Amino acid sequence: MSNPLASHPLTLLALWAGMGVISSARYVEERDRRLAQEAEHSLETLFPQELQQQLAAPVAP
């Protein structure tokens, strides 16, 4: 399913939410989705996949 809001900048979505064109909840949902996507990309860039797996491994007491 495509996301029609994904092609618009967040500043425009915030403006639309303020004007009532889209709901504030929809704006927050899209903003959070983009932030999560950016965070995931940053982790992938900073830490290669095998290092991420090592970091996710349980630590022995």
Secondary structure as GFF3:
##gff-version 3
##sequence-region A 1 61
A	DSSP	three_ten_helix	4	7	.	.	.	ID=ss1
A	DSSP	alpha_helix	10	19	.	.	.	ID=ss2
A	DSSP	alpha_helix	24	46	.	.	.	ID=ss3
A	DSSP	alpha_helix	49	56	.	.	.	ID=ss4
###
